[in-house]
Amino acid sequence: MRLLHTTTFELRNGEQGSFRQEGYAILSHRWIGLEITFDELKNYTVELRTGSRPLSSPQADKIRGACEAARNQGISWMWIDTCCINKNSATEESESINSMFKWYREANLCITYLADVKTDARHPATSPSIFKRTYSEEPSEWFSRGWTLQELLAPQQMQFYDMNWKYMGTKMELSSALAQVTGISAHYLTGTQNFREACIAVKMSWMATRTTTREEDMAYSMLGIFGITMTPQYGEGQGAFMRLQEALMTTYLFDESIFAWTMPDPESGVRHGIRKDKWQAGEWGLLAPSPEWFRESGDIVTNNEQMATRSFTMTPQGMRAPIRRAVYTGDMKALHGAFGLLWVTIIGSIPAAFGFLYVRHKLNKRAKEDFAFPLNCYRRDEKGKLANVEIYMRPTAVDKVRFRYNAAPPYLVAKRIRCNELGMEKKPITDLGEGVVLQPRPGF
């Protein structure tokens, strides 16, 4: 870890533990144009130490303002992502990405600078208008960035400052307004409830309206929120979010809310590069290509008392999942054993054979029909009771029914359909046996 001294503006390397003992502050901010990097900082040291504000650039002025705010509260060290990370070192950059949540969590103070907000006495601390941009009615751009989500959730002590470094309030004092702007419950923001208790879909919904400059950072900026690590691979594009979800499935084994998303519209898949000759409107797999698809999932809940052990595993073909249906077991029992003998005795062997063929035909036909698959996560119905969230499947390949009493139900290969909607039904969660849900890849 590398920190900036708030008086001398010189950098010092050290272990995070030793800095924690001394105490350090950390800056959360929206980047402004070309920020001052690790390599460039030495060119600004004298100006930062002795110059009069405003300094030669908004970027230098921001570093000076953050250090002054920390120094005025007796804090000697400051971490700023733009100038405290040597991005020429892939190892250092990877360590920083995976450690950043911890650094924000263990800082004595997080200073949040809103460069596009000017405090107005007419806007109370409980109103989201306190965060209004100077040039529009929208909240500060700080709320639209991917990395600032973990910077909001991680710190235990957090202060907000406007464009002129005027103090606005703490995260606790502004929690009501913050909740209205972000869609994150004030209980999670104040720490009265641990935000990690929120299910995967809810956490994804917090990111759904945010953006990052690099596509991969949509995944990397959520690592600390989920408490997992990944090796950054810039250039992998959408693959980063797929890797994140695969890691979540092995970490949160029973949280099926990862599948409780909806397409913004039926044509969304085309915008993510799928081939229209292989995937129709509204079709996809079990894993979403972007947090944007969780925008309407902020009310999903899981129930630990009703957790069912079901296995979902990614394969080259798609997701191996417990979607196989017992569509004929009950009907076929009537045609076997004593029941089958009675059938043959009463109506004769030839009619019985035609009966077998007819039932098999009907059941094979039924096995190819679209069906709803209940997830192990819930929404509240109009009466306030929990009901299972359902997604919809369309078989693309099904093994045919055979005349054996103990024959396994048909093996399924399916696509998820009607992806722009979620159903809701009170159903038992069972492990129906393995099938495969195809997962699209861009360009395929």
SEMARSE-309021 format. One line per field, with one value per residue (C-alpha): residue in three letters; x, y, z. Coordinates in Angstrom, 2 decimals. Example, Ala and Ser with C-alpha at 12.3 -4.5 7.8 and 13.67 -1.06 7.14 Angstrom:
rest <- [ALA / SER]
X <- [12.30 / 13.67]
Y <- [-4.50 / -1.06]
Z <- [7.80 / 7.14]
***
This chain:
rest <- [MET / ARG / LEU / LEU / HIS / THR / THR / THR / PHE / GLU / LEU / ARG / ASN / GLY / GLU / GLN / GLY / SER / PHE / ARG / GLN / GLU / GLY / TYR / ALA / ILE / LEU / SER / HIS / ARG / TRP / ILE / GLY / LEU / GLU / ILE / THR / PHE / ASP / GLU / LEU / LYS / ASN / TYR / THR / VAL / GLU / LEU / ARG / THR / GLY / SER / ARG / PRO / LEU / SER / SER / PRO / GLN / ALA / ASP / LYS / ILE / ARG / GLY / ALA / CYS / GLU / ALA / ALA / ARG / ASN / GLN / GLY / ILE / SER / TRP / MET / TRP / ILE / ASP / THR / CYS / CYS / ILE / ASN / LYS / ASN / SER / ALA / THR / GLU / GLU / SER / GLU / SER / ILE / ASN / SER / MET / PHE / LYS / TRP / TYR / ARG / GLU / ALA / ASN / LEU / CYS / ILE / THR / TYR / LEU / ALA / ASP / VAL / LYS / THR / ASP / ALA / ARG / HIS / PRO / ALA / THR / SER / PRO / SER / ILE / PHE / LYS / ARG / THR / TYR / SER / GLU / GLU / PRO / SER / GLU / TRP / PHE / SER / ARG / GLY / TRP / THR / LEU / GLN / GLU / LEU / LEU / ALA / PRO / GLN / GLN / MET / GLN / PHE / TYR / ASP / MET / ASN / TRP / LYS / TYR / MET / GLY / THR / LYS / MET / GLU / LEU / SER / SER / ALA / LEU / ALA / GLN / VAL / THR / GLY / ILE / SER / ALA / HIS / TYR / LEU / THR / GLY / THR / GLN / ASN / PHE / ARG / GLU / ALA / CYS / ILE / ALA / VAL / LYS / MET / SER / TRP / MET / ALA / THR / ARG / THR / THR / THR / ARG / GLU / GLU / ASP / MET / ALA / TYR / SER / MET / LEU / GLY / ILE / PHE / GLY / ILE / THR / MET / THR / PRO / GLN / TYR / GLY / GLU / GLY / GLN / GLY / ALA / PHE / MET / ARG / LEU / GLN / GLU / ALA / LEU / MET / THR / THR / TYR / LEU / PHE / ASP / GLU / SER / ILE / PHE / ALA / TRP / THR / MET / PRO / ASP / PRO / GLU / SER / GLY / VAL / ARG / HIS / GLY / ILE / ARG / LYS / ASP / LYS / TRP / GLN / ALA / GLY / GLU / TRP / GLY / LEU / LEU / ALA / PRO / SER / PRO / GLU / TRP / PHE / ARG / GLU / SER / GLY / ASP / ILE / VAL / THR / ASN / ASN / GLU / GLN / MET / ALA / THR / ARG / SER / PHE / THR / MET / THR / PRO / GLN / GLY / MET / ARG / ALA / PRO / ILE / ARG / ARG / ALA / VAL / TYR / THR / GLY / ASP / MET / LYS / ALA / LEU / HIS / GLY / ALA / PHE / GLY / LEU / LEU / TRP / VAL / THR / ILE / ILE / GLY / SER / ILE / PRO / ALA / ALA / PHE / GLY / PHE / LEU / TYR / VAL / ARG / HIS / LYS / LEU / ASN / LYS / ARG / ALA / LYS / GLU / ASP / PHE / ALA / PHE / PRO / LEU / ASN / CYS / TYR / ARG / ARG / ASP / GLU / LYS / GLY / LYS / LEU / ALA / ASN / VAL / GLU / ILE / TYR / MET / ARG / PRO / THR / ALA / VAL / ASP / LYS / VAL / ARG / PHE / ARG / TYR / ASN / ALA / ALA / PRO / PRO / TYR / LEU / VAL / ALA / LYS / ARG / ILE / ARG / CYS / ASN / GLU / LEU / GLY / MET / GLU / LYS / LYS / PRO / ILE / THR / ASP / LEU / GLY / GLU / GLY / VAL / VAL / LEU / GLN / PRO / ARG / PRO / GLY / PHE]
X <- [0.00 / 1.26 / 0.00 / 0.42 / 1.51 / -1.10 / 1.51 / 4.62 / 2.71 / 5.35 / 4.52 / 5.47 / 5.26 / 4.22 / 1.98 / -1.67 / -1.55 / 1.09 / -0.80 / -3.95 / -2.23 / -1.18 / -4.55 / -5.24 / -7.96 / -9.09 / -10.61 / -13.74 / -14.29 / -15.38 / -12.37 / -12.02 / -10.37 / -6.72 / -5.95 / -2.47 / -0.87 / 1.74 / 4.46 / 3.37 / 2.86 / 6.51 / 6.03 / 3.31 / 4.84 / 6.16 / 2.94 / 0.81 / 2.97 / 3.38 / 1.07 / -2.00 / -5.38 / -6.75 / -3.77 / -2.70 / -5.35 / -8.60 / -6.87 / -4.09 / -6.60 / -8.58 / -5.53 / -4.71 / -8.32 / -8.59 / -5.31 / -6.31 / -9.65 / -7.85 / -5.06 / -7.59 / -8.93 / -5.49 / -4.91 / -1.41 / -1.88 / -4.15 / -4.85 / -5.98 / -6.49 / -5.22 / -1.73 / -1.10 / -1.21 / 1.57 / -0.55 / 2.59 / 2.85 / 0.22 / 0.88 / 0.30 / -2.82 / -4.27 / -3.49 / -5.08 / -8.28 / -8.68 / -7.68 / -9.50 / -12.68 / -10.60 / -8.65 / -11.87 / -13.34 / -10.38 / -9.71 / -10.28 / -12.23 / -13.46 / -13.62 / -16.12 / -15.68 / -18.60 / -17.07 / -20.41 / -22.43 / -22.72 / -24.34 / -27.64 / -29.32 / -32.72 / -31.97 / -32.33 / -30.05 / -32.99 / -33.78 / -32.01 / -31.89 / -28.91 / -26.87 / -28.21 / -25.66 / -25.00 / -25.91 / -28.94 / -31.56 / -29.77 / -27.78 / -24.02 / -22.16 / -20.49 / -23.67 / -23.51 / -20.03 / -19.27 / -16.32 / -18.09 / -20.63 / -18.09 / -16.71 / -20.17 / -20.72 / -17.28 / -16.34 / -17.54 / -16.87 / -17.66 / -17.93 / -19.28 / -17.88 / -19.13 / -17.15 / -15.81 / -14.85 / -17.77 / -18.81 / -22.20 / -22.59 / -21.72 / -23.08 / -25.16 / -26.58 / -27.35 / -28.54 / -32.15 / -31.16 / -28.53 / -31.09 / -33.45 / -30.72 / -29.08 / -31.99 / -29.96 / -31.81 / -30.75 / -30.29 / -27.42 / -25.92 / -25.93 / -24.69 / -27.73 / -28.03 / -25.04 / -25.34 / -23.76 / -27.08 / -28.66 / -28.94 / -26.98 / -29.83 / -30.26 / -26.55 / -26.55 / -29.53 / -27.44 / -24.97 / -27.59 / -27.71 / -23.98 / -21.27 / -17.51 / -15.03 / -13.69 / -16.24 / -14.32 / -14.55 / -18.29 / -17.20 / -13.95 / -15.59 / -17.98 / -15.38 / -15.20 / -18.98 / -19.28 / -16.14 / -14.35 / -11.12 / -10.38 / -7.31 / -8.04 / -7.70 / -8.29 / -9.32 / -11.74 / -14.75 / -18.04 / -16.14 / -15.23 / -18.87 / -19.33 / -16.29 / -17.67 / -20.98 / -19.26 / -17.23 / -20.43 / -22.04 / -19.22 / -19.20 / -22.96 / -24.02 / -27.72 / -28.41 / -30.37 / -31.29 / -28.30 / -30.79 / -33.57 / -33.03 / -34.98 / -33.94 / -34.55 / -36.46 / -36.76 / -34.11 / -31.47 / -29.64 / -28.82 / -27.07 / -24.84 / -23.64 / -25.73 / -26.55 / -30.19 / -30.21 / -29.50 / -31.18 / -34.59 / -35.92 / -36.33 / -34.04 / -30.90 / -29.24 / -29.20 / -26.41 / -26.99 / -24.39 / -24.56 / -25.70 / -28.12 / -30.42 / -30.91 / -32.42 / -35.88 / -34.57 / -34.13 / -37.04 / -35.83 / -35.26 / -33.92 / -35.17 / -32.50 / -35.09 / -36.19 / -32.79 / -32.67 / -29.38 / -29.30 / -26.29 / -25.59 / -22.33 / -21.01 / -19.90 / -18.70 / -22.23 / -24.07 / -25.29 / -25.81 / -28.86 / -31.66 / -34.26 / -35.04 / -38.77 / -40.62 / -43.36 / -44.55 / -43.63 / -47.10 / -48.85 / -46.47 / -46.92 / -50.45 / -49.07 / -46.62 / -46.73 / -50.15 / -51.80 / -50.28 / -51.35 / -54.89 / -54.89 / -53.88 / -56.36 / -59.32 / -58.80 / -56.50 / -52.94 / -53.50 / -55.54 / -53.08 / -50.18 / -51.97 / -52.65 / -48.96 / -48.08 / -50.69 / -49.55 / -45.93 / -46.77 / -48.66 / -45.90 / -43.14 / -45.14 / -45.60 / -41.87 / -41.17 / -43.52 / -42.37 / -42.39 / -41.81 / -38.82 / -39.19 / -36.07 / -34.96 / -35.67 / -38.83 / -40.94 / -43.92 / -47.33 / -50.27 / -51.01 / -47.45 / -46.63 / -43.45 / -43.85 / -41.19 / -39.73 / -40.13 / -38.21 / -39.29 / -37.65 / -38.07 / -36.62 / -34.45 / -33.65 / -35.43 / -34.75 / -37.82 / -39.88 / -39.12 / -41.24 / -39.37 / -40.93 / -37.72 / -36.77 / -35.32 / -37.31 / -36.27 / -32.88 / -33.33 / -31.33 / -33.16 / -33.02 / -34.36 / -37.24 / -39.45 / -36.41 / -38.04 / -40.37 / -40.30 / -43.19 / -44.28 / -45.86 / -45.81 / -44.14 / -41.88 / -38.21 / -36.96 / -33.91 / -35.38 / -32.16 / -29.69 / -30.36 / -28.49 / -29.54 / -27.68 / -25.66 / -25.04 / -21.60 / -21.11 / -20.85 / -22.19]
Y <- [0.00 / 3.49 / 6.64 / 10.38 / 12.52 / 15.25 / 17.92 / 17.12 / 15.50 / 12.79 / 9.12 / 6.34 / 2.57 / 0.30 / -2.50 / -1.69 / -2.83 / -0.27 / 2.57 / 1.45 / 1.83 / 5.39 / 6.16 / 7.20 / 8.85 / 7.80 / 9.81 / 8.90 / 11.05 / 11.24 / 11.49 / 14.89 / 14.62 / 13.61 / 12.95 / 13.29 / 9.85 / 8.16 / 9.04 / 12.70 / 13.42 / 14.42 / 17.31 / 18.79 / 18.22 / 21.78 / 23.37 / 21.12 / 22.01 / 25.75 / 27.00 / 29.16 / 27.83 / 27.51 / 25.56 / 25.07 / 22.45 / 21.13 / 17.79 / 19.28 / 21.38 / 18.25 / 16.49 / 19.55 / 19.91 / 16.25 / 16.37 / 19.58 / 18.10 / 15.07 / 17.11 / 19.40 / 16.30 / 15.16 / 12.55 / 12.48 / 10.00 / 9.95 / 7.31 / 8.54 / 5.99 / 8.25 / 8.89 / 6.17 / 3.21 / 2.54 / 1.29 / 0.39 / -2.62 / -5.24 / -6.94 / -3.73 / -2.88 / -6.37 / -6.21 / -2.76 / -3.87 / -6.87 / -4.95 / -1.68 / -2.57 / -3.47 / -0.22 / 1.80 / -0.33 / 0.13 / 3.83 / 6.18 / 8.43 / 8.42 / 11.91 / 12.09 / 14.99 / 15.95 / 18.21 / 19.00 / 19.90 / 23.26 / 23.33 / 25.18 / 25.96 / 25.42 / 21.71 / 19.83 / 16.93 / 14.50 / 15.43 / 13.93 / 17.47 / 18.10 / 16.09 / 17.94 / 18.88 / 22.55 / 22.22 / 19.86 / 18.34 / 14.98 / 13.74 / 14.16 / 12.04 / 10.40 / 8.33 / 7.03 / 5.50 / 1.83 / 2.16 / 4.59 / 1.92 / 0.05 / 3.41 / 4.20 / 0.82 / 0.05 / 3.02 / 3.12 / 6.87 / 8.96 / 12.71 / 14.52 / 17.80 / 19.99 / 21.52 / 24.29 / 21.86 / 22.91 / 20.20 / 18.61 / 15.88 / 12.30 / 9.15 / 8.65 / 12.19 / 11.96 / 8.34 / 9.15 / 11.21 / 8.66 / 5.85 / 7.76 / 8.46 / 5.01 / 2.66 / 1.14 / 0.73 / 3.23 / 0.25 / -0.95 / 2.54 / 3.23 / -0.23 / -1.14 / -4.09 / -5.70 / -5.08 / -8.49 / -10.01 / -8.71 / -11.40 / -11.39 / -9.92 / -6.97 / -6.13 / -6.35 / -3.97 / -1.36 / -1.45 / -1.63 / 2.10 / 2.74 / 2.82 / 2.38 / 3.64 / 0.13 / -2.63 / -5.05 / -2.69 / -3.38 / -6.73 / -5.75 / -2.89 / -5.37 / -7.84 / -6.31 / -6.00 / -9.77 / -10.59 / -12.47 / -12.01 / -12.28 / -11.67 / -8.64 / -9.37 / -6.12 / -6.91 / -9.72 / -7.39 / -9.05 / -12.13 / -10.36 / -10.23 / -13.88 / -14.83 / -12.85 / -14.74 / -18.12 / -17.21 / -16.18 / -19.55 / -21.34 / -18.82 / -18.39 / -21.97 / -21.62 / -18.07 / -18.62 / -14.93 / -14.70 / -15.93 / -13.49 / -10.80 / -9.47 / -8.13 / -4.38 / -5.31 / -8.44 / -7.19 / -6.67 / -9.85 / -8.50 / -5.51 / -7.95 / -9.59 / -12.76 / -14.12 / -13.65 / -16.86 / -18.87 / -16.80 / -15.24 / -12.11 / -12.65 / -15.71 / -16.04 / -18.40 / -18.39 / -15.82 / -12.18 / -10.30 / -7.10 / -5.77 / -3.59 / -6.62 / -6.66 / -3.18 / -4.45 / -7.03 / -4.83 / -6.50 / -10.11 / -11.97 / -15.35 / -17.48 / -19.38 / -21.69 / -22.87 / -23.22 / -26.28 / -27.88 / -27.73 / -27.80 / -25.33 / -25.79 / -23.95 / -26.14 / -25.26 / -25.93 / -23.99 / -24.30 / -27.81 / -27.32 / -29.29 / -28.55 / -32.13 / -32.72 / -35.85 / -35.25 / -38.83 / -40.88 / -40.85 / -41.70 / -44.52 / -46.27 / -47.11 / -49.04 / -51.26 / -54.11 / -55.24 / -52.24 / -53.09 / -56.75 / -55.69 / -53.30 / -56.11 / -58.59 / -56.23 / -54.67 / -57.14 / -56.95 / -55.02 / -52.16 / -52.14 / -51.68 / -48.77 / -47.37 / -47.52 / -45.76 / -43.06 / -42.30 / -42.24 / -39.85 / -37.50 / -37.51 / -36.95 / -34.02 / -32.62 / -32.96 / -30.54 / -27.83 / -24.58 / -24.69 / -22.51 / -23.23 / -22.00 / -20.43 / -20.65 / -16.93 / -14.95 / -11.87 / -10.83 / -11.26 / -8.86 / -10.31 / -9.80 / -13.51 / -14.90 / -16.62 / -18.23 / -16.29 / -18.26 / -18.16 / -19.82 / -22.57 / -23.93 / -27.41 / -27.64 / -31.34 / -34.01 / -37.75 / -39.78 / -41.68 / -45.42 / -48.32 / -48.99 / -48.50 / -47.08 / -45.07 / -41.66 / -38.59 / -37.01 / -35.32 / -31.68 / -29.12 / -25.81 / -22.08 / -19.50 / -17.64 / -14.63 / -13.12 / -9.72 / -11.04 / -12.95 / -15.09 / -15.67 / -18.83 / -20.66 / -23.96 / -26.44 / -26.31 / -29.74 / -31.13 / -32.59 / -33.97 / -32.53 / -30.84 / -28.10 / -24.49 / -23.09 / -19.93 / -17.53 / -16.18 / -12.96 / -13.69 / -17.25]
Z <- [0.00 / -0.85 / 0.91 / 0.47 / 3.42 / 3.98 / 4.78 / 2.72 / -0.18 / -0.45 / -1.00 / 1.37 / 0.86 / 3.68 / 4.85 / 5.23 / 8.86 / 9.84 / 8.14 / 9.90 / 13.27 / 12.41 / 10.82 / 7.25 / 5.18 / 1.72 / -1.12 / -3.07 / -6.15 / -9.76 / -12.04 / -13.76 / -17.16 / -17.02 / -13.38 / -11.87 / -11.96 / -9.80 / -12.32 / -12.53 / -8.85 / -8.26 / -10.68 / -8.43 / -4.98 / -4.51 / -5.76 / -3.53 / -0.51 / -0.96 / -3.72 / -3.21 / -4.16 / -6.73 / -8.00 / -11.61 / -12.36 / -10.84 / -10.39 / -8.26 / -6.38 / -5.54 / -4.07 / -1.99 / -0.80 / 0.23 / 2.14 / 3.91 / 4.95 / 6.41 / 8.03 / 9.72 / 11.48 / 12.62 / 9.91 / 8.40 / 5.56 / 2.52 / -0.16 / -3.58 / -6.36 / -9.16 / -7.75 / -5.15 / -7.56 / -10.05 / -12.94 / -14.89 / -12.59 / -13.41 / -10.07 / -8.11 / -10.08 / -9.48 / -5.77 / -5.53 / -7.25 / -4.96 / -1.80 / -2.41 / -0.54 / 2.54 / 2.25 / 2.23 / 5.02 / 7.36 / 6.70 / 9.63 / 7.29 / 3.70 / 2.20 / -0.66 / -3.05 / -5.31 / -7.96 / -9.61 / -6.48 / -4.72 / -1.31 / -1.20 / 2.12 / 0.47 / 0.09 / 3.40 / 4.28 / 4.04 / 0.42 / -2.61 / -4.03 / -1.76 / -4.29 / -7.37 / -10.01 / -10.60 / -14.28 / -14.16 / -11.87 / -11.87 / -8.84 / -8.94 / -11.48 / -8.50 / -8.11 / -11.68 / -11.53 / -10.90 / -8.55 / -6.22 / -5.22 / -3.08 / -1.95 / -0.58 / 1.09 / 2.52 / 4.77 / 8.35 / 8.62 / 5.56 / 4.97 / 1.89 / 0.52 / -2.32 / -5.20 / -2.93 / -0.19 / 1.94 / 4.39 / 3.58 / 6.20 / 7.07 / 5.49 / 8.62 / 8.51 / 4.78 / 4.78 / 3.89 / 0.85 / -0.16 / -0.02 / -2.31 / -4.85 / -4.87 / -4.14 / -1.30 / 1.98 / 4.64 / 7.00 / 4.83 / 4.53 / 8.26 / 9.18 / 11.29 / 8.91 / 7.21 / 3.47 / 2.84 / 3.95 / 0.73 / -1.94 / -5.20 / -7.25 / -4.87 / -4.90 / -8.69 / -8.81 / -6.98 / -9.88 / -12.65 / -13.48 / -13.08 / -15.73 / -15.94 / -18.51 / -19.09 / -19.55 / -17.35 / -14.37 / -14.10 / -12.66 / -10.94 / -9.02 / -7.37 / -6.06 / -2.58 / -2.34 / -2.82 / -0.84 / -3.62 / -5.58 / -9.29 / -11.41 / -13.65 / -17.36 / -19.21 / -22.74 / -21.82 / -22.12 / -21.21 / -20.08 / -16.82 / -15.72 / -16.71 / -14.60 / -11.69 / -11.84 / -12.09 / -8.99 / -7.19 / -7.92 / -6.09 / -3.21 / -2.70 / -3.38 / -2.57 / -3.75 / -6.96 / -7.15 / -9.53 / -12.16 / -11.14 / -13.77 / -16.73 / -20.12 / -20.47 / -23.64 / -25.84 / -28.29 / -25.60 / -26.55 / -30.00 / -28.43 / -26.57 / -29.77 / -30.13 / -33.58 / -34.52 / -36.55 / -33.39 / -30.67 / -31.01 / -29.29 / -25.56 / -25.42 / -23.32 / -20.84 / -17.03 / -16.55 / -17.51 / -19.59 / -17.52 / -14.12 / -16.10 / -16.43 / -12.63 / -12.60 / -11.55 / -9.04 / -5.98 / -4.15 / -4.50 / -1.22 / -0.19 / 2.66 / 4.57 / 6.10 / 2.66 / 1.01 / -1.25 / -2.22 / -6.00 / -8.27 / -11.10 / -12.99 / -16.03 / -18.95 / -22.49 / -23.75 / -21.09 / -17.51 / -16.16 / -13.97 / -12.22 / -14.91 / -15.98 / -15.56 / -14.39 / -16.92 / -17.25 / -14.19 / -12.65 / -15.92 / -16.86 / -13.50 / -14.58 / -17.55 / -15.66 / -13.16 / -11.93 / -13.54 / -16.89 / -16.58 / -15.72 / -18.71 / -21.10 / -19.56 / -19.87 / -23.25 / -25.01 / -26.19 / -29.43 / -27.88 / -24.99 / -27.39 / -29.06 / -25.58 / -24.75 / -28.02 / -27.50 / -23.95 / -25.05 / -27.89 / -25.56 / -22.96 / -25.50 / -26.84 / -23.35 / -22.64 / -25.50 / -24.23 / -22.61 / -18.83 / -15.77 / -13.52 / -9.90 / -8.37 / -4.78 / -4.25 / -3.67 / -4.07 / -1.99 / -3.60 / -3.29 / 0.18 / 1.36 / 1.33 / -0.19 / -3.56 / -5.72 / -8.60 / -11.85 / -15.11 / -18.34 / -20.38 / -23.89 / -24.61 / -27.72 / -27.30 / -25.24 / -24.86 / -25.76 / -23.18 / -23.07 / -21.81 / -18.58 / -15.20 / -13.70 / -16.77 / -15.98 / -17.03 / -20.32 / -20.47 / -21.46 / -23.38 / -23.12 / -23.64 / -21.27 / -22.95 / -22.16 / -20.48 / -20.17 / -17.45 / -14.17 / -12.95 / -9.38 / -7.98 / -4.66 / -5.53 / -3.74 / -4.69 / -5.74 / -7.50 / -10.68 / -12.16 / -14.61 / -17.90 / -19.74 / -20.26 / -23.25 / -22.56 / -25.45 / -26.17 / -28.12 / -31.83 / -31.52]
***
